């Protein structure tokens, strides 16, 4: 079954949904699912690795709750749109098609929803181990469906994709947890930045390496990587990732020191760099969402 039939969206209560409308809904839902899942993974990992202190997450518990709710809604919506795609646009709630939809998306949906719930419970009870487990299970949801499952011999590729998503979540959540709000002291902010940098210095380069390798494998080599819409979208995501990694290096080498020397100025610099990182993350998520719904690897 094509990957685009495995990615869903929220569907309106209409009697008929056209192919063009389904494509737009596919894209919109994939964006929502990617954002919600990556943030849920990131919040769980920032708690598990101690990037954010436990007292800090007690004040932010509504965020993982909101992202978990988003994961559940968007993951459930994939089942609806798959029903519509397998029918003629009038089969959104056809009970006869749900078993087929579940066969295609059941493992991924179970991992996404189960991981989101584990991560949320972990952050409410303060369990770092459970938070890490929730992040792992959530990440596995991305390897259990999509283009990696369409390969003749997937091998370790789904696991590598899950690892890629795992690290990406850690990074995507940074603009939220590292944001220099008034409720966080200068000392606590510097501590968060240093803890995150200690992890990111090894994790982010690995993220880029995995991204390059996965793009090469999924596109089918150099020529389709640069010559197809699918490949170019993956290259755009990689380029954006490299730019964001450069901003991360600026934060580590310059901004943290500025906060120590001149907190007010340092905080302004941090807000600026985190804003640019957020924009870059948004572009990357749009690119990968389009690659996994609108575009597809060459047959």
C-alpha positions as CSV (number, residue, x, y, z in Angstrom):
1,X,0.0,0.0,0.0
2,X,1.5,3.4,-0.9
3,X,2.8,5.5,1.9
4,X,0.6,8.4,1.2
5,X,-2.3,6.1,2.1
6,X,-0.7,5.6,5.5
7,X,-0.7,9.3,6.6
8,X,-3.9,10.8,7.8
9,X,-5.6,14.1,8.6
10,X,-8.6,15.5,10.3
11,X,-11.6,15.1,8.1
12,X,-14.6,17.3,7.9
13,X,-18.1,15.8,8.4
14,X,-19.0,15.7,4.7
15,X,-20.7,13.1,2.5
16,X,-17.9,13.2,0.0
17,X,-14.2,14.2,0.0
18,X,-12.4,14.8,-3.3
19,X,-8.9,13.6,-4.0
20,X,-7.5,17.1,-3.9
21,X,-9.2,17.7,-0.5
22,X,-7.7,14.4,0.8
23,X,-4.2,15.4,-0.3
24,X,-4.5,18.7,1.5
25,X,-5.9,17.0,4.6
26,X,-3.1,14.4,4.4
27,X,-0.5,17.2,4.4
28,X,-2.2,19.1,7.2
29,X,-2.5,16.1,9.4
30,X,1.1,15.0,8.9
31,X,2.3,18.5,9.9
32,X,0.2,18.3,13.1
33,X,1.3,14.7,13.9
34,X,5.0,15.6,13.3
35,X,4.9,18.7,15.5
36,X,2.9,17.0,18.3
37,X,5.0,13.9,18.4
38,X,8.4,15.6,18.1
39,X,7.5,18.0,21.0
40,X,6.2,15.1,23.1
41,X,9.5,13.2,22.5
42,X,11.5,16.3,23.2
43,X,9.7,17.2,26.5
44,X,10.1,13.6,27.7
45,X,13.8,13.6,26.8
46,X,14.5,17.0,28.4
47,X,13.0,15.6,31.6
48,X,14.8,12.2,31.3
49,X,18.2,13.7,30.7
50,X,17.8,16.5,33.3
51,X,17.9,19.4,30.8
52,X,14.9,20.8,32.7
53,X,14.9,20.4,36.4
54,X,12.0,18.6,38.0
55,X,10.5,21.7,39.6
56,X,10.7,23.4,36.2
57,X,8.6,20.7,34.5
58,X,6.0,20.8,37.3
59,X,5.3,24.3,36.0
60,X,5.1,23.0,32.3
61,X,3.1,19.9,32.8
62,X,0.3,21.2,30.6
63,X,2.6,21.3,27.6
64,X,3.3,17.5,27.4
65,X,-0.4,16.9,28.1
66,X,-1.3,19.1,25.2
67,X,1.2,17.5,22.8
68,X,0.0,14.0,23.9
69,X,-3.5,15.0,23.1
70,X,-2.4,16.2,19.7
71,X,-0.6,12.9,19.0
72,X,-3.8,11.0,19.8
73,X,-6.0,13.2,17.7
74,X,-3.8,13.3,14.6
75,X,-2.9,9.6,14.8
76,X,-6.6,8.7,15.1
77,X,-7.3,10.9,12.1
78,X,-4.9,8.9,9.9
79,X,-7.3,6.0,10.3
80,X,-10.2,8.1,9.0
81,X,-8.4,9.4,6.0
82,X,-7.1,5.9,5.1
83,X,-10.7,4.7,5.2
84,X,-11.6,7.6,2.8
85,X,-8.6,6.7,0.5
86,X,-9.5,3.0,0.3
87,X,-13.1,4.0,-0.6
88,X,-14.3,6.7,-2.9
89,X,-14.2,9.6,-0.4
90,X,-17.5,8.6,1.2
91,X,-16.1,5.8,3.4
92,X,-14.6,7.9,6.2
93,X,-16.5,6.0,8.9
94,X,-17.1,2.7,7.1
95,X,-16.7,0.0,9.8
96,X,-15.9,-2.6,7.2
97,X,-12.8,-0.7,6.2
98,X,-11.5,-0.1,9.7
99,X,-9.9,-3.5,10.1
100,X,-7.9,-2.9,6.9
101,X,-6.9,0.6,8.1
102,X,-5.9,-0.9,11.4
103,X,-3.8,-3.6,9.7
104,X,-1.8,-0.8,7.9
105,X,-1.6,1.7,10.8
106,X,-2.3,-0.3,13.9
107,X,1.3,-0.9,15.1
108,X,2.3,2.7,14.4
109,X,-0.8,4.1,16.0
110,X,-0.3,1.9,19.1
111,X,3.3,3.1,19.5
112,X,2.5,6.7,19.0
113,X,-0.5,6.8,21.4
114,X,1.1,4.5,23.9
115,X,4.4,6.4,23.9
116,X,2.6,9.8,24.3
117,X,0.6,8.5,27.2
118,X,3.7,7.0,28.9
119,X,5.6,10.3,28.4
120,X,2.8,12.3,29.9
121,X,2.4,10.1,32.9
122,X,6.1,10.1,33.5
123,X,6.3,13.9,33.5
124,X,3.4,14.1,35.9
125,X,4.9,11.6,38.4
126,X,8.5,12.7,37.9
127,X,9.9,9.4,36.5
128,X,12.9,10.0,34.3
129,X,13.1,6.3,33.3
130,X,9.5,6.2,32.2
131,X,9.9,9.5,30.3
132,X,12.8,7.9,28.3
133,X,10.8,4.8,27.6
134,X,7.9,6.9,26.4
135,X,10.2,8.9,24.0
136,X,11.6,5.6,22.6
137,X,8.1,4.1,22.0
138,X,6.9,7.3,20.4
139,X,9.9,7.4,18.1
140,X,9.3,3.7,17.1
141,X,5.9,4.8,15.8
142,X,7.6,6.5,12.9
143,X,9.6,3.5,11.9
144,X,6.5,1.2,11.9
145,X,4.9,2.9,8.9
146,X,5.9,5.1,5.9
147,X,8.4,4.7,3.2
148,X,10.8,2.6,5.2
149,X,8.1,-0.1,5.4
150,X,7.7,0.0,1.6
151,X,11.3,-1.0,1.0
152,X,11.8,-4.5,-0.3
153,X,14.2,-5.3,2.6
154,X,13.8,-2.7,5.3
155,X,16.4,-4.3,7.6
156,X,17.6,-1.8,10.2
157,X,16.3,1.2,8.3
158,X,13.1,1.6,10.3
159,X,15.2,1.5,13.5
160,X,17.5,4.1,12.1
161,X,14.6,6.3,11.2
162,X,13.2,5.9,14.8
163,X,16.6,7.0,16.1
164,X,16.6,10.0,13.8
165,X,13.2,11.0,15.1
166,X,14.3,10.4,18.7
167,X,17.2,12.9,18.4
168,X,15.1,15.4,16.3
169,X,12.6,15.5,19.1
170,X,15.3,16.4,21.6
171,X,16.3,19.3,19.4
172,X,12.8,20.6,18.4
173,X,11.7,21.0,22.0
174,X,14.8,23.2,22.8
175,X,13.2,26.5,21.8
176,X,10.4,25.9,24.4
177,X,12.4,24.5,27.3
178,X,15.4,26.9,26.8
179,X,13.3,30.0,26.2
180,X,14.5,32.7,28.6
181,X,11.2,33.6,30.2
182,X,10.9,35.8,33.3
183,X,10.1,32.8,35.5
184,X,13.5,31.2,35.1
185,X,16.5,32.7,36.8
186,X,19.8,33.4,35.1
187,X,21.6,30.6,36.9
188,X,18.9,28.0,36.1
189,X,18.9,29.2,32.4
190,X,22.6,28.8,32.1
191,X,22.4,25.4,33.7
192,X,19.8,24.3,31.2
193,X,21.8,25.5,28.3
194,X,24.9,23.7,29.5
195,X,23.1,20.5,30.1
196,X,21.5,20.6,26.7
197,X,24.8,21.5,24.9
198,X,26.5,18.6,26.6
199,X,24.0,16.2,25.0
200,X,23.6,18.0,21.7
201,X,27.3,18.2,20.9
202,X,27.2,14.4,20.2
203,X,23.5,13.9,19.3
204,X,23.0,16.6,16.7
205,X,25.9,15.6,14.4
206,X,24.5,12.0,14.6
207,X,21.1,13.3,13.6
208,X,22.6,15.0,10.5
209,X,24.6,11.8,9.5
210,X,21.5,9.7,9.9
211,X,19.4,12.2,7.9
212,X,21.9,12.1,5.0
213,X,22.1,8.3,5.0
214,X,18.3,7.9,5.2
215,X,17.7,10.4,2.4
216,X,20.2,8.5,0.2
217,X,18.6,5.1,0.9
218,X,14.9,6.2,0.7
219,X,15.4,8.3,-2.4
220,X,17.3,5.4,-4.1
221,X,20.7,7.0,-4.7
222,X,22.2,10.3,-5.8
223,X,20.3,10.8,-9.1
224,X,16.8,10.5,-7.6
225,X,17.9,12.4,-4.5
226,X,18.7,15.5,-6.6
227,X,16.4,14.9,-9.5
228,X,13.0,14.1,-7.8
229,X,10.7,16.3,-5.8
230,X,10.9,13.8,-3.0
231,X,14.7,13.9,-2.9
232,X,14.8,17.7,-3.1
233,X,12.4,17.9,-0.2
234,X,14.7,15.7,1.9
235,X,17.7,17.8,0.8
236,X,15.9,20.9,1.9
237,X,15.3,19.3,5.3
238,X,19.0,18.5,5.6
239,X,20.0,22.0,4.6
240,X,17.7,23.5,7.2
241,X,19.1,21.1,9.8
242,X,22.7,22.2,9.0
243,X,21.6,25.8,9.4
244,X,20.0,25.1,12.7
245,X,23.0,23.2,13.9
246,X,25.1,26.4,13.2
247,X,22.7,28.4,15.3
248,X,23.1,25.8,18.0
249,X,26.8,26.2,17.9
250,X,26.4,30.0,18.3
251,X,24.3,29.4,21.4
252,X,26.9,27.1,22.9
253,X,30.0,29.1,22.1
254,X,28.7,32.7,22.5
255,X,25.2,33.1,23.9
256,X,25.7,31.1,27.1
257,X,28.8,33.2,27.8
258,X,26.9,36.4,27.1
259,X,24.2,35.4,29.6
260,X,26.8,34.9,32.3
261,X,28.5,38.2,31.5
262,X,25.5,40.3,30.7
263,X,22.2,38.5,31.5
264,X,19.9,41.1,29.8
265,X,21.8,41.2,26.6
266,X,22.4,37.4,26.6
267,X,18.7,36.7,27.0
268,X,18.0,39.0,24.0
269,X,20.5,37.0,21.9
270,X,19.0,33.7,23.1
271,X,15.5,34.8,22.2
272,X,16.7,35.8,18.7
273,X,18.6,32.6,18.0
274,X,15.8,30.4,19.4
275,X,13.3,32.3,17.2
276,X,15.4,31.5,14.1
277,X,15.7,27.9,15.2
278,X,12.0,27.7,15.5
279,X,11.5,29.0,12.0
280,X,14.1,26.5,10.6
281,X,12.4,23.7,12.4
282,X,9.0,24.7,10.9
283,X,10.5,24.6,7.4
284,X,12.1,21.2,8.1
285,X,8.8,19.8,9.3
286,X,6.9,21.2,6.3
287,X,9.5,19.7,4.0
288,X,9.4,16.2,5.6
289,X,5.6,16.3,5.8
290,X,5.3,17.1,2.1
291,X,7.9,14.3,1.3
292,X,5.8,11.7,3.3
293,X,2.4,12.7,1.9
294,X,2.5,14.7,-1.4
295,X,5.7,13.4,-2.8
296,X,7.0,9.9,-2.8
297,X,10.1,8.0,-3.8
298,X,10.3,6.9,-7.5
299,X,8.9,3.5,-8.1
